Amino acid sequence: FTCDLIRNFSIIAHIDHGKSTLADRLLELTGTIKKKEVGKNEQVLDKLKVERERGITVKAQTASMIHSFGGRKHILNLIDTPGHVDFAWEVSRSLAACQGALLLVDASQGVQAQTISVFHIAQERGLKIIPVLNKIDLPAAQPERIAAQMQSTFGTNPEDIIRISAKTGRGVEDVLQAIVERIPPPSGTTTSPLKAFLFDSMYDRYRGVISLVAIQDGILKKGDRVASCHTKKKYEITDIGILNPEEVPVTSLHPGQVGYIACNMKESSEAHIGDTLHRAGASVDPMPGFKPAKAMVYAGIFPIDTSDFPKLEESIKRLALTDRSVTIQRESSTALGQGCRLGFLGTLHMDVFRQRLEDEHDANIIITAPTVPYKIVYKDKEVYVSNPTEFPDSVDVSSKVKEVQEPVVKASIIVPEEYFGDMMDLCFSHRAEELEHKYLDAGTGTESRIMLNCIIPLSEIVTDFFDQLKSRSSGFASFDYEEAGYKPSNLAKMVFLLNGKPVDALALIVHRSHEDAIGKLWVKKLVKVIPRQMYEVPIQAAVGKKIIARETLSAYRADVTAGLYGGHVERKMKVLERQKEGKARMKRMGTVDMPQEAFFEIMSSK
Ligand code: GTP
């Protein structure tokens, strides 16, 4: 296969607009996979259990297909991309190996917040964009209107838009044709020195790290010796092939081809995403990589049973091998013992990681409230703090701290006009600034939608923002954000005292304008989950020396602990089981018993 017979593309879309369904249809139509029986709706590319359960793509998967067009066989490499705001980094990573992208839009829902953000990522990378309207089989589909919307939002020529139903397969042939006709083939020659772009990696228990590469120039064969531009380390290619979608070994990969390699890399960190591999001994200019994933949300993860820590740490490390964007550090807490502080791309990412730990590694864990990385500006230095325990106790003129800054994001919300007021309220109550809005379907009549942009602190959107956005807009609002630097902010550390003693694992960083509300809410939650003692226990929230809120846990009387725990039934059962096994431990906090289960309960309640 020479370059002109190869096309590398991605499907980009807002969540649920039908990316995985279209990918399956393409694989079927090209005979890469067998057509599934009617009623079976398990998507081929969504491999992880979490992905199937939640219906979202978390980790990008890739597949090559062979398709005859104009009497010639072509290789079409589909580089799958994840579909959630948290994973924008993975999207841009996948697109780096493509020359084109299918921009998929649901014909009943129209352009959504992520449609816009993925469009921009693809455009910035100079990709050929093929606009596709999906779900035209739905009675609620309005292809004409949405086509007009795409024209006004992206400048798309309505004649270029392909209308399909990924579900029934209608129009999908046209998509295949457009991929071949409209997307430029990769450039590259067999005679230039080898350059292979490393854009993804996974971990295999037996073979170590498996990397996905796109060959820019030269030919890569089994047994070849290569070196990394980034680490300068040398490797021998022990295994090479394409994903079809399962691994199929080949003898060599040519320019423009996408495939997998194994080369005795032991550590995932050796496979540097964005790296260029070249022939050992020769030297080449690296291809432009891209900035590494940045953790936006941090949380501590502790075992419910403190003696489980070694096992938990092992599980976390194993899981992180398959998810390169997680950062790990050890942390220890007086209240919770030994644990790990992990950095995630966002809260969904955190949730997915937690669920995978529980599902795939059978871990019983407590995860602390998420914290964003704050910047503490001292007179002579700046320090980033992502753990409330490291936050300075007092931030005032007398202290060494000059100012505290918090990360902010540029958020965009797309919502039908009727919910505009509710969205404005939501933004204001979450400290949004610089609000501006514009109509998306200008001049198209009644059912207008609005795009609202604002600058909002990241900490405000990592808690309940997304849930509220959905409930206050009856599910119609879509949301996306990108980093927008740091801003000075009036923040403070809030600590919780049991019987006058602070509990480190419960500390929070709060905006001063919210301190009363948060303090009251948390002491109320605490008084519900902490078992009563033989004597009265004050539960207090404090900022600096000031007590913000207080509840009193009255003294123990017979059988009052029954039914104290509510919420998540399955996890609760797990907790109860462990209690039965007698493994649960009481943590002595000063003079008050705060069981791990109470931490679990408080951290998992909203
Ligand atoms: P992520 O992987 O989370 O990004 O979602 P996705 O974009 O891959 O969406 P997916 O393919 O999982 O489809 C979302 C839902 O829309 C599923 O319930 C599909 O069955 C449905 N769907 C996809 N395409 C069509 C279509 O053409 N018509 C109809 N009626 N439903 C469709």
Residues whose N, C-alpha, C, O or C-beta is under 5 A from the ligand:
A	BS01	GTP	H14 I15 D16 H17 G18 K19 S20 T21 L22 G55 I56 T57 G83 N134 K135 I136 D137 L138 I164 S165 A166 K167
